[in-house]
């Protein structure tokens, strides 16, 4: 993993400023998508689990 980060930094340093910024933006977009996926996977089911007792009140 470290060699991947090192080669990405070398690639950014070797290219022009705009290309480096574009590569950096893509990296941050991938990280943002991964964090959103983790949020939807781990946070949302807990909120749905809290909403289930409300349905039980309607039935009783």
N, C-alpha and C positions, 0 to 999 in steps of 0.2 A: 504494500500500500504506500509505503514511503517513497519508493522509486516512482510510483505513478504521480504523486504530488510533486516530486522533484522534477520529473520530466515535463509536467504541465507548467511549472514555474519557468523552466528553461525555454519551453516553447513560447510562453508569453513574453519573456525577455528578448527572444530572438526575432519576434515578429514586430510589425509596426505598432504604434500606440493604439490605433483604432482596432486592429485585429486582436490585440491583447485585451482591450476592453470588451470586445465581443465575446472572446473566450471566457473571460471572467464573468460576464453576465450570464452566459450559458451555465457555468458551474453554479452560480448562485440560484438560477432558476431551477436546476435539478435538485439542489438542496432544499429549496422552498417547496417543491412538489413532494419531496420525500417527507418533510415535516408535516405537510398537510395530510398526507396519507396516514402517517402515524397518528395524527390528531383524530382523524376520522375513525381509525381502527380502535384506538384505546379509550378516547374520551366519549365519543358519541354513544357506544353501547351502554355505558354507565348512566347516561341521561335517559335512555330509553328504558333501562331497568327501573329507574325511579318513577317513570310514568306508568308502569304497569299497575300499581295499587289503585290508581284512579279508576281504571276499568273495573276493578273488583267492587268499588263502591257503587258503580252504576247498576251492577247485577243484584246487589243486596237490597 
